[in-house]
C-alpha cells in the first residue's frame, strides 16, 4: 500500500504538555453564521502524539491525522512551526 495518501492536517497552539509523549493542541476556526452572516470563532482541542517531546507550552505546531494510538489520541505532531517566547 502507498503511504502517500492525503492526511488531514491542522495548525494549533500547545496548551498542555504535562503528559508523557502527549500534548494537547487548541485549534481555532472561523465560520460564517448562516442567517446573520456574522463570523464566529470555534476552538477545538486535540490530543496529539509527540514521541520526541519537542513541543512545549505555547508553541505553534502542525499536527496530522493518524491511526488511533489510544482512547483519545488520533493525531501526531509533524513539525513545530514556531517556538514560544
C-alpha positions, 0 to 999 in steps of 0.5 A: 500500500502507498503511504502517500495518501492525503492526511488531514492536517491542522495548525494549533497552539500547545496548551498542555504538555504535562503528559508523557509523549502527549500534548494537547493542541487548541485549534481555532476556526472561523465560520460564517453564521448562516442567517446573520452572516456574522463570523464566529470563532470555534476552538477545538482541542486535540490530543496529539502524539509527540514521541520526541517531546519537542513541543512545549507550552505555547508553541505553534505546531502542525499536527496530522491525522493518524491511526488511533494510538489510544482512547483519545489520541488520533493525531501526531505532531509533524513539525513545530512551526514556531517556538514560544517566547 
